[in-house]
């Protein structure tokens, strides 16, 4: 049933050759690549916010964006980040010192 329907629709679109004679599309990684990604912001391992950034944004830029984020700053409450773990295009985890 489906091949016949596909042939009819192909013909109604103004094509003259059979749909079955057409080439399969080829894979192009440039078309499949995301232009923007959503990066998760965590504080001490808990998700606190998400930001959308261009794909391939550098670690330093992600670190800066995370530390300037309003929710992250509010949760730090003046404390310094002991460590900032950055996984590009995935997440940024801001870790505070133990007991602070």
PDB file as gemmi writes it, atoms N, CA and C in Angstrom:
CRYST1    1.000    1.000    1.000  90.00  90.00  90.00 P 1                      
ATOM      1  N   UNK A   1       0.826  -1.191   0.000  1.00  0.00           N  
ATOM      2  CA  UNK A   1       0.000   0.000   0.000  1.00  0.00           C  
ATOM      3  C   UNK A   1       0.870   1.256   0.000  1.00  0.00           C  
ATOM      4  N   UNK A   2       1.861   1.323   0.881  1.00  0.00           N  
ATOM      5  CA  UNK A   2       2.694   2.523   1.011  1.00  0.00           C  
ATOM      6  C   UNK A   2       3.480   2.856  -0.256  1.00  0.00           C  
ATOM      7  N   UNK A   3       4.063   1.880  -0.943  1.00  0.00           N  
ATOM      8  CA  UNK A   3       4.803   2.242  -2.161  1.00  0.00           C  
ATOM      9  C   UNK A   3       3.906   2.873  -3.227  1.00  0.00           C  
ATOM     10  N   UNK A   4       2.679   2.389  -3.312  1.00  0.00           N  
ATOM     11  CA  UNK A   4       1.750   2.926  -4.309  1.00  0.00           C  
ATOM     12  C   UNK A   4       1.343   4.351  -3.943  1.00  0.00           C  
ATOM     13  N   UNK A   5       1.086   4.576  -2.679  1.00  0.00           N  
ATOM     14  CA  UNK A   5       0.726   5.918  -2.216  1.00  0.00           C  
ATOM     15  C   UNK A   5       1.889   6.883  -2.434  1.00  0.00           C  
ATOM     16  N   UNK A   6       3.096   6.446  -2.125  1.00  0.00           N  
ATOM     17  CA  UNK A   6       4.273   7.294  -2.328  1.00  0.00           C  
ATOM     18  C   UNK A   6       4.423   7.664  -3.796  1.00  0.00           C  
ATOM     19  N   UNK A   7       4.183   6.714  -4.669  1.00  0.00           N  
ATOM     20  CA  UNK A   7       4.285   6.972  -6.111  1.00  0.00           C  
ATOM     21  C   UNK A   7       3.247   7.998  -6.554  1.00  0.00           C  
ATOM     22  N   UNK A   8       2.034   7.875  -6.052  1.00  0.00           N  
ATOM     23  CA  UNK A   8       0.967   8.818  -6.406  1.00  0.00           C  
ATOM     24  C   UNK A   8       1.296  10.231  -5.912  1.00  0.00           C  
ATOM     25  N   UNK A   9       1.739  10.347  -4.677  1.00  0.00           N  
ATOM     26  CA  UNK A   9       2.082  11.659  -4.122  1.00  0.00           C  
ATOM     27  C   UNK A   9       3.258  12.274  -4.867  1.00  0.00           C  
ATOM     28  N   UNK A  10       4.231  11.459  -5.216  1.00  0.00           N  
ATOM     29  CA  UNK A  10       5.398  11.924  -5.966  1.00  0.00           C  
ATOM     30  C   UNK A  10       4.955  12.505  -7.308  1.00  0.00           C  
ATOM     31  N   UNK A  11       4.022  11.824  -7.956  1.00  0.00           N  
ATOM     32  CA  UNK A  11       3.517  12.273  -9.248  1.00  0.00           C  
ATOM     33  C   UNK A  11       2.731  13.576  -9.107  1.00  0.00           C  
ATOM     34  N   UNK A  12       1.948  13.704  -8.040  1.00  0.00           N  
ATOM     35  CA  UNK A  12       1.164  14.923  -7.808  1.00  0.00           C  
ATOM     36  C   UNK A  12       2.066  16.114  -7.509  1.00  0.00           C  
ATOM     37  N   UNK A  13       3.278  15.865  -7.057  1.00  0.00           N  
ATOM     38  CA  UNK A  13       4.228  16.948  -6.801  1.00  0.00           C  
ATOM     39  C   UNK A  13       4.885  17.419  -8.092  1.00  0.00           C  
ATOM     40  N   UNK A  14       4.502  16.809  -9.213  1.00  0.00           N  
ATOM     41  CA  UNK A  14       5.010  17.256 -10.496  1.00  0.00           C  
ATOM     42  C   UNK A  14       6.245  16.527 -10.972  1.00  0.00           C  
ATOM     43  N   UNK A  15       6.629  15.468 -10.322  1.00  0.00           N  
ATOM     44  CA  UNK A  15       7.809  14.700 -10.733  1.00  0.00           C  
ATOM     45  C   UNK A  15       7.428  13.764 -11.874  1.00  0.00           C  
ATOM     46  N   UNK A  16       8.340  13.601 -12.822  1.00  0.00           N  
ATOM     47  CA  UNK A  16       8.038  12.764 -13.986  1.00  0.00           C  
ATOM     48  C   UNK A  16       8.608  11.357 -13.863  1.00  0.00           C  
ATOM     49  N   UNK A  17       9.720  11.182 -13.167  1.00  0.00           N  
ATOM     50  CA  UNK A  17      10.287   9.847 -12.983  1.00  0.00           C  
ATOM     51  C   UNK A  17       9.691   9.201 -11.738  1.00  0.00           C  
ATOM     52  N   UNK A  18       9.771   7.903 -11.680  1.00  0.00           N  
ATOM     53  CA  UNK A  18       9.247   7.160 -10.546  1.00  0.00           C  
ATOM     54  C   UNK A  18      10.027   7.502  -9.277  1.00  0.00           C  
ATOM     55  N   UNK A  19       9.331   7.532  -8.164  1.00  0.00           N  
ATOM     56  CA  UNK A  19       9.975   7.778  -6.873  1.00  0.00           C  
ATOM     57  C   UNK A  19      10.974   6.660  -6.556  1.00  0.00           C  
ATOM     58  N   UNK A  20      10.731   5.489  -7.097  1.00  0.00           N  
ATOM     59  CA  UNK A  20      11.588   4.339  -6.815  1.00  0.00           C  
ATOM     60  C   UNK A  20      12.923   4.406  -7.547  1.00  0.00           C  
ATOM     61  N   UNK A  21      13.045   5.337  -8.495  1.00  0.00           N  
ATOM     62  CA  UNK A  21      14.298   5.497  -9.231  1.00  0.00           C  
ATOM     63  C   UNK A  21      15.175   6.605  -8.647  1.00  0.00           C  
ATOM     64  N   UNK A  22      14.693   7.261  -7.601  1.00  0.00           N  
ATOM     65  CA  UNK A  22      15.431   8.361  -6.986  1.00  0.00           C  
ATOM     66  C   UNK A  22      16.529   7.823  -6.073  1.00  0.00           C  
ATOM     67  N   UNK A  23      17.603   8.604  -5.947  1.00  0.00           N  
ATOM     68  CA  UNK A  23      18.709   8.227  -5.066  1.00  0.00           C  
ATOM     69  C   UNK A  23      18.342   8.492  -3.611  1.00  0.00           C  
ATOM     70  N   UNK A  24      18.908   7.697  -2.723  1.00  0.00           N  
ATOM     71  CA  UNK A  24      18.727   7.930  -1.297  1.00  0.00           C  
ATOM     72  C   UNK A  24      19.512   9.180  -0.912  1.00  0.00           C  
ATOM     73  N   UNK A  25      19.015   9.949   0.046  1.00  0.00           N  
ATOM     74  CA  UNK A  25      19.786  11.127   0.479  1.00  0.00           C  
ATOM     75  C   UNK A  25      21.085  10.684   1.151  1.00  0.00           C  
ATOM     76  N   UNK A  26      22.109  11.509   1.033  1.00  0.00           N  
ATOM     77  CA  UNK A  26      23.390  11.193   1.665  1.00  0.00           C  
ATOM     78  C   UNK A  26      23.515  11.970   2.977  1.00  0.00           C  
ATOM     79  N   UNK A  27      24.282  11.419   3.883  1.00  0.00           N  
ATOM     80  CA  UNK A  27      24.481  12.031   5.197  1.00  0.00           C  
ATOM     81  C   UNK A  27      25.509  13.149   5.095  1.00  0.00           C  
ATOM     82  N   UNK A  28      25.163  14.305   5.655  1.00  0.00           N  
ATOM     83  CA  UNK A  28      26.084  15.438   5.688  1.00  0.00           C  
ATOM     84  C   UNK A  28      26.230  15.878   7.145  1.00  0.00           C  
ATOM     85  N   UNK A  29      27.388  15.641   7.774  1.00  0.00           N  
ATOM     86  CA  UNK A  29      27.551  15.982   9.192  1.00  0.00           C  
ATOM     87  C   UNK A  29      27.393  17.471   9.477  1.00  0.00           C  
ATOM     88  N   UNK A  30      27.666  18.325   8.513  1.00  0.00           N  
ATOM     89  CA  UNK A  30      27.512  19.768   8.724  1.00  0.00           C  
ATOM     90  C   UNK A  30      26.043  20.139   8.912  1.00  0.00           C  
ATOM     91  N   UNK A  31      25.162  19.476   8.180  1.00  0.00           N  
ATOM     92  CA  UNK A  31      23.731  19.757   8.313  1.00  0.00           C  
ATOM     93  C   UNK A  31      23.210  19.212   9.641  1.00  0.00           C  
ATOM     94  N   UNK A  32      23.731  18.073  10.072  1.00  0.00           N  
ATOM     95  CA  UNK A  32      23.258  17.420  11.287  1.00  0.00           C  
ATOM     96  C   UNK A  32      23.774  18.080  12.562  1.00  0.00           C  
ATOM     97  N   UNK A  33      24.837  18.867  12.457  1.00  0.00           N  
ATOM     98  CA  UNK A  33      25.445  19.474  13.648  1.00  0.00           C  
ATOM     99  C   UNK A  33      24.534  20.552  14.236  1.00  0.00           C  
ATOM    100  N   UNK A  34      24.403  20.548  15.544  1.00  0.00           N  
ATOM    101  CA  UNK A  34      23.616  21.568  16.233  1.00  0.00           C  
ATOM    102  C   UNK A  34      24.351  22.894  16.201  1.00  0.00           C  
ATOM    103  N   UNK A  35      23.602  23.970  15.971  1.00  0.00           N  
ATOM    104  CA  UNK A  35      24.207  25.301  15.991  1.00  0.00           C  
ATOM    105  C   UNK A  35      24.231  25.869  17.400  1.00  0.00           C  
ATOM    106  N   UNK A  36      23.226  25.506  18.189  1.00  0.00           N  
ATOM    107  CA  UNK A  36      23.182  25.929  19.588  1.00  0.00           C  
ATOM    108  C   UNK A  36      22.930  24.700  20.456  1.00  0.00           C  
ATOM    109  N   UNK A  37      23.416  24.764  21.684  1.00  0.00           N  
ATOM    110  CA  UNK A  37      23.226  23.668  22.631  1.00  0.00           C  
ATOM    111  C   UNK A  37      22.743  24.240  23.960  1.00  0.00           C  
ATOM    112  N   UNK A  38      22.079  23.400  24.735  1.00  0.00           N  
ATOM    113  CA  UNK A  38      21.649  23.783  26.073  1.00  0.00           C  
ATOM    114  C   UNK A  38      22.647  23.203  27.065  1.00  0.00           C  
ATOM    115  N   UNK A  39      23.236  24.081  27.869  1.00  0.00           N  
ATOM    116  CA  UNK A  39      24.227  23.674  28.864  1.00  0.00           C  
ATOM    117  C   UNK A  39      23.572  23.745  30.240  1.00  0.00           C  
ATOM    118  N   UNK A  40      23.704  22.674  31.001  1.00  0.00           N  
ATOM    119  CA  UNK A  40      23.139  22.600  32.347  1.00  0.00           C  
ATOM    120  C   UNK A  40      24.104  23.261  33.320  1.00  0.00           C  
ATOM    121  N   UNK A  41      23.569  24.114  34.196  1.00  0.00           N  
ATOM    122  CA  UNK A  41      24.379  24.736  35.247  1.00  0.00           C  
ATOM    123  C   UNK A  41      24.047  24.051  36.566  1.00  0.00           C  
ATOM    124  N   UNK A  42      25.074  23.536  37.226  1.00  0.00           N  
ATOM    125  CA  UNK A  42      24.895  22.866  38.506  1.00  0.00           C  
ATOM    126  C   UNK A  42      25.682  23.592  39.585  1.00  0.00           C  
ATOM    127  N   UNK A  43      25.167  23.519  40.806  1.00  0.00           N  
ATOM    128  CA  UNK A  43      25.904  23.984  41.976  1.00  0.00           C  
ATOM    129  C   UNK A  43      25.967  22.793  42.917  1.00  0.00           C  
ATOM    130  N   UNK A  44      27.174  22.355  43.218  1.00  0.00           N  
ATOM    131  CA  UNK A  44      27.406  21.178  44.059  1.00  0.00           C  
ATOM    132  C   UNK A  44      26.643  19.955  43.550  1.00  0.00           C  
ATOM    133  N   UNK A  45      26.616  19.780  42.235  1.00  0.00           N  
ATOM    134  CA  UNK A  45      26.022  18.595  41.632  1.00  0.00           C  
ATOM    135  C   UNK A  45      24.526  18.622  41.435  1.00  0.00           C  
ATOM    136  N   UNK A  46      23.868  19.719  41.808  1.00  0.00           N  
ATOM    137  CA  UNK A  46      22.414  19.813  41.642  1.00  0.00           C  
ATOM    138  C   UNK A  46      22.096  20.811  40.535  1.00  0.00           C  
ATOM    139  N   UNK A  47      21.211  20.414  39.632  1.00  0.00           N  
ATOM    140  CA  UNK A  47      20.841  21.277  38.508  1.00  0.00           C  
ATOM    141  C   UNK A  47      20.138  22.520  39.039  1.00  0.00           C  
ATOM    142  N   UNK A  48      20.642  23.680  38.634  1.00  0.00           N  
ATOM    143  CA  UNK A  48      20.077  24.944  39.097  1.00  0.00           C  
ATOM    144  C   UNK A  48      19.541  25.807  37.965  1.00  0.00           C  
ATOM    145  N   UNK A  49      20.076  25.627  36.749  1.00  0.00           N  
ATOM    146  CA  UNK A  49      19.625  26.440  35.620  1.00  0.00           C  
ATOM    147  C   UNK A  49      20.125  25.806  34.332  1.00  0.00           C  
ATOM    148  N   UNK A  50      19.642  26.329  33.232  1.00  0.00           N  
ATOM    149  CA  UNK A  50      20.095  25.912  31.906  1.00  0.00           C  
ATOM    150  C   UNK A  50      20.306  27.164  31.075  1.00  0.00           C  
ATOM    151  N   UNK A  51      21.346  27.163  30.247  1.00  0.00           N  
ATOM    152  CA  UNK A  51      21.589  28.286  29.348  1.00  0.00           C  
ATOM    153  C   UNK A  51      21.777  27.741  27.934  1.00  0.00           C  
ATOM    154  N   UNK A  52      21.415  28.548  26.959  1.00  0.00           N  
ATOM    155  CA  UNK A  52      21.588  28.185  25.559  1.00  0.00           C  
ATOM    156  C   UNK A  52      22.756  28.981  25.007  1.00  0.00           C  
ATOM    157  N   UNK A  53      23.727  28.264  24.451  1.00  0.00           N  
ATOM    158  CA  UNK A  53      24.942  28.891  23.924  1.00  0.00           C  
ATOM    159  C   UNK A  53      25.255  28.301  22.551  1.00  0.00           C  
ATOM    160  N   UNK A  54      26.056  29.003  21.745  1.00  0.00           N  
ATOM    161  CA  UNK A  54      26.475  28.423  20.460  1.00  0.00           C  
ATOM    162  C   UNK A  54      27.291  27.148  20.689  1.00  0.00           C  
ATOM    163  N   UNK A  55      27.084  26.153  19.846  1.00  0.00           N  
ATOM    164  CA  UNK A  55      27.850  24.904  19.950  1.00  0.00           C  
ATOM    165  C   UNK A  55      29.332  25.214  19.811  1.00  0.00           C  
ATOM    166  N   UNK A  56      30.133  24.550  20.622  1.00  0.00           N  
ATOM    167  CA  UNK A  56      31.578  24.749  20.559  1.00  0.00           C  
ATOM    168  C   UNK A  56      32.086  25.903  21.403  1.00  0.00           C  
ATOM    169  N   UNK A  57      31.240  26.475  22.252  1.00  0.00           N  
ATOM    170  CA  UNK A  57      31.677  27.555  23.136  1.00  0.00           C  
ATOM    171  C   UNK A  57      32.792  27.030  24.039  1.00  0.00           C  
ATOM    172  N   UNK A  58      33.850  27.805  24.198  1.00  0.00           N  
ATOM    173  CA  UNK A  58      35.026  27.391  24.958  1.00  0.00           C  
ATOM    174  C   UNK A  58      34.770  27.240  26.448  1.00  0.00           C  
ATOM    175  N   UNK A  59      35.666  26.504  27.102  1.00  0.00           N  
ATOM    176  CA  UNK A  59      35.527  26.242  28.534  1.00  0.00           C  
ATOM    177  C   UNK A  59      35.568  27.519  29.361  1.00  0.00           C  
ATOM    178  N   UNK A  60      36.469  28.428  29.029  1.00  0.00           N  
ATOM    179  CA  UNK A  60      36.584  29.671  29.802  1.00  0.00           C  
ATOM    180  C   UNK A  60      35.311  30.507  29.690  1.00  0.00           C  
ATOM    181  N   UNK A  61      34.740  30.563  28.493  1.00  0.00           N  
ATOM    182  CA  UNK A  61      33.502  31.320  28.294  1.00  0.00           C  
ATOM    183  C   UNK A  61      32.350  30.678  29.064  1.00  0.00           C  
ATOM    184  N   UNK A  62      32.261  29.351  29.048  1.00  0.00           N  
ATOM    185  CA  UNK A  62      31.211  28.659  29.805  1.00  0.00           C  
ATOM    186  C   UNK A  62      31.386  28.888  31.303  1.00  0.00           C  
ATOM    187  N   UNK A  63      32.630  28.846  31.768  1.00  0.00           N  
ATOM    188  CA  UNK A  63      32.916  29.098  33.184  1.00  0.00           C  
ATOM    189  C   UNK A  63      32.455  30.508  33.570  1.00  0.00           C  
ATOM    190  N   UNK A  64      32.785  31.492  32.710  1.00  0.00           N  
ATOM    191  CA  UNK A  64      32.406  32.878  32.975  1.00  0.00           C  
ATOM    192  C   UNK A  64      30.882  33.027  32.994  1.00  0.00           C  
ATOM    193  N   UNK A  65      30.201  32.447  32.012  1.00  0.00           N  
ATOM    194  CA  UNK A  65      28.741  32.541  31.948  1.00  0.00           C  
ATOM    195  C   UNK A  65      28.090  31.903  33.174  1.00  0.00           C  
ATOM    196  N   UNK A  66      28.639  30.776  33.627  1.00  0.00           N  
ATOM    197  CA  UNK A  66      28.077  30.100  34.796  1.00  0.00           C  
ATOM    198  C   UNK A  66      28.248  30.943  36.053  1.00  0.00           C  
ATOM    199  N   UNK A  67      29.441  31.499  36.234  1.00  0.00           N  
ATOM    200  CA  UNK A  67      29.696  32.281  37.447  1.00  0.00           C  
ATOM    201  C   UNK A  67      28.970  33.621  37.439  1.00  0.00           C  
ATOM    202  N   UNK A  68      28.572  34.105  36.262  1.00  0.00           N  
ATOM    203  CA  UNK A  68      27.816  35.354  36.173  1.00  0.00           C  
ATOM    204  C   UNK A  68      26.308  35.123  36.188  1.00  0.00           C  
ATOM    205  N   UNK A  69      25.874  33.876  36.134  1.00  0.00           N  
ATOM    206  CA  UNK A  69      24.454  33.553  36.119  1.00  0.00           C  
ATOM    207  C   UNK A  69      23.802  33.959  37.441  1.00  0.00           C  
ATOM    208  N   UNK A  70      22.627  34.589  37.362  1.00  0.00           N  
ATOM    209  CA  UNK A  70      21.952  35.105  38.564  1.00  0.00           C  
ATOM    210  C   UNK A  70      21.634  34.004  39.569  1.00  0.00           C  
ATOM    211  N   UNK A  71      21.087  32.888  39.108  1.00  0.00           N  
ATOM    212  CA  UNK A  71      20.729  31.807  40.030  1.00  0.00           C  
ATOM    213  C   UNK A  71      21.959  31.217  40.711  1.00  0.00           C  
ATOM    214  N   UNK A  72      23.011  31.041  39.940  1.00  0.00           N  
ATOM    215  CA  UNK A  72      24.250  30.485  40.507  1.00  0.00           C  
ATOM    216  C   UNK A  72      24.826  31.447  41.532  1.00  0.00           C  
ATOM    217  N   UNK A  73      24.865  32.734  41.196  1.00  0.00           N  
ATOM    218  CA  UNK A  73      25.395  33.726  42.149  1.00  0.00           C  
ATOM    219  C   UNK A  73      24.562  33.759  43.420  1.00  0.00           C  
ATOM    220  N   UNK A  74      23.239  33.662  43.290  1.00  0.00           N  
ATOM    221  CA  UNK A  74      22.377  33.675  44.475  1.00  0.00           C  
ATOM    222  C   UNK A  74      22.653  32.455  45.358  1.00  0.00           C  
ATOM    223  N   UNK A  75      22.877  31.309  44.740  1.00  0.00           N  
ATOM    224  CA  UNK A  75      23.148  30.098  45.517  1.00  0.00           C  
ATOM    225  C   UNK A  75      24.537  30.110  46.144  1.00  0.00           C  
ATOM    226  N   UNK A  76      25.488  30.751  45.487  1.00  0.00           N  
ATOM    227  CA  UNK A  76      26.825  30.865  46.078  1.00  0.00           C  
ATOM    228  C   UNK A  76      26.793  31.793  47.281  1.00  0.00           C  
ATOM    229  N   UNK A  77      25.926  32.780  47.252  1.00  0.00           N  
ATOM    230  CA  UNK A  77      25.715  33.699  48.377  1.00  0.00           C  
ATOM    231  C   UNK A  77      27.037  34.259  48.905  1.00  0.00           C  
ATOM    232  N   UNK A  78      27.868  34.737  47.995  1.00  0.00           N  
ATOM    233  CA  UNK A  78      29.125  35.359  48.391  1.00  0.00           C  
ATOM    234  C   UNK A  78      30.282  34.397  48.579  1.00  0.00           C  
ATOM    235  N   UNK A  79      30.013  33.095  48.607  1.00  0.00           N  
ATOM    236  CA  UNK A  79      31.080  32.101  48.756  1.00  0.00           C  
ATOM    237  C   UNK A  79      31.858  31.981  47.457  1.00  0.00           C  
ATOM    238  N   UNK A  80      33.094  31.595  47.564  1.00  0.00           N  
ATOM    239  CA  UNK A  80      33.934  31.381  46.388  1.00  0.00           C  
ATOM    240  C   UNK A  80      33.762  29.947  45.884  1.00  0.00           C  
ATOM    241  N   UNK A  81      33.877  29.791  44.597  1.00  0.00           N  
ATOM    242  CA  UNK A  81      33.827  28.455  44.013  1.00  0.00           C  
ATOM    243  C   UNK A  81      35.179  27.785  44.235  1.00  0.00           C  
ATOM    244  N   UNK A  82      35.181  26.617  44.866  1.00  0.00           N  
ATOM    245  CA  UNK A  82      36.425  25.883  45.093  1.00  0.00           C  
ATOM    246  C   UNK A  82      36.915  25.270  43.785  1.00  0.00           C  
ATOM    247  N   UNK A  83      35.965  24.893  42.941  1.00  0.00           N  
ATOM    248  CA  UNK A  83      36.313  24.261  41.672  1.00  0.00           C  
ATOM    249  C   UNK A  83      35.144  24.430  40.711  1.00  0.00           C  
ATOM    250  N   UNK A  84      35.454  24.575  39.445  1.00  0.00           N  
ATOM    251  CA  UNK A  84      34.422  24.653  38.414  1.00  0.00           C  
ATOM    252  C   UNK A  84      34.742  23.582  37.377  1.00  0.00           C  
ATOM    253  N   UNK A  85      33.839  22.611  37.260  1.00  0.00           N  
ATOM    254  CA  UNK A  85      34.011  21.514  36.309  1.00  0.00           C  
ATOM    255  C   UNK A  85      33.220  21.853  35.054  1.00  0.00           C  
ATOM    256  N   UNK A  86      33.908  21.877  33.910  1.00  0.00           N  
ATOM    257  CA  UNK A  86      33.257  22.220  32.648  1.00  0.00           C  
ATOM    258  C   UNK A  86      33.355  21.039  31.692  1.00  0.00           C  
ATOM    259  N   UNK A  87      32.217  20.599  31.203  1.00  0.00           N  
ATOM    260  CA  UNK A  87      32.162  19.609  30.126  1.00  0.00           C  
ATOM    261  C   UNK A  87      31.542  20.342  28.943  1.00  0.00           C  
ATOM    262  N   UNK A  88      32.364  20.719  27.957  1.00  0.00           N  
ATOM    263  CA  UNK A  88      31.885  21.549  26.845  1.00  0.00           C  
ATOM    264  C   UNK A  88      30.634  20.982  26.178  1.00  0.00           C  
ATOM    265  N   UNK A  89      29.711  21.885  25.873  1.00  0.00           N  
ATOM    266  CA  UNK A  89      28.438  21.569  25.216  1.00  0.00           C  
ATOM    267  C   UNK A  89      27.525  20.685  26.061  1.00  0.00           C  
ATOM    268  N   UNK A  90      27.848  20.469  27.343  1.00  0.00           N  
ATOM    269  CA  UNK A  90      27.027  19.616  28.201  1.00  0.00           C  
ATOM    270  C   UNK A  90      26.632  20.300  29.508  1.00  0.00           C  
ATOM    271  N   UNK A  91      27.654  20.547  30.369  1.00  0.00           N  
ATOM    272  CA  UNK A  91      27.326  21.089  31.687  1.00  0.00           C  
ATOM    273  C   UNK A  91      28.489  21.849  32.295  1.00  0.00           C  
ATOM    274  N   UNK A  92      28.123  22.663  33.304  1.00  0.00           N  
ATOM    275  CA  UNK A  92      29.103  23.353  34.142  1.00  0.00           C  
ATOM    276  C   UNK A  92      28.667  23.101  35.579  1.00  0.00           C  
ATOM    277  N   UNK A  93      29.572  22.562  36.399  1.00  0.00           N  
ATOM    278  CA  UNK A  93      29.274  22.285  37.798  1.00  0.00           C  
ATOM    279  C   UNK A  93      30.172  23.158  38.666  1.00  0.00           C  
ATOM    280  N   UNK A  94      29.552  24.038  39.445  1.00  0.00           N  
ATOM    281  CA  UNK A  94      30.288  24.912  40.356  1.00  0.00           C  
ATOM    282  C   UNK A  94      30.290  24.232  41.723  1.00  0.00           C  
ATOM    283  N   UNK A  95      31.483  23.910  42.214  1.00  0.00           N  
ATOM    284  CA  UNK A  95      31.625  23.207  43.490  1.00  0.00           C  
ATOM    285  C   UNK A  95      32.155  24.189  44.519  1.00  0.00           C  
ATOM    286  N   UNK A  96      31.455  24.288  45.656  1.00  0.00           N  
ATOM    287  CA  UNK A  96      31.912  25.168  46.728  1.00  0.00           C  
ATOM    288  C   UNK A  96      32.757  24.364  47.709  1.00  0.00           C  
ATOM    289  N   UNK A  97      33.521  25.071  48.524  1.00  0.00           N  
ATOM    290  CA  UNK A  97      34.364  24.412  49.522  1.00  0.00           C  
ATOM    291  C   UNK A  97      33.487  23.695  50.538  1.00  0.00           C  
ATOM    292  N   UNK A  98      33.959  22.569  51.055  1.00  0.00           N  
ATOM    293  CA  UNK A  98      33.207  21.791  52.042  1.00  0.00           C  
ATOM    294  C   UNK A  98      32.958  22.630  53.281  1.00  0.00           C  
ATOM    295  N   UNK A  99      31.725  22.567  53.769  1.00  0.00           N  
ATOM    296  CA  UNK A  99      31.378  23.278  54.989  1.00  0.00           C  
ATOM    297  C   UNK A  99      31.069  24.742  54.777  1.00  0.00           C  
ATOM    298  N   UNK A 100      31.071  25.192  53.534  1.00  0.00           N  
ATOM    299  CA  UNK A 100      30.759  26.611  53.326  1.00  0.00           C  
ATOM    300  C   UNK A 100      29.383  26.783  52.770  1.00  0.00           C  
TER     301      UNK A 100                                                      
END                                                                             
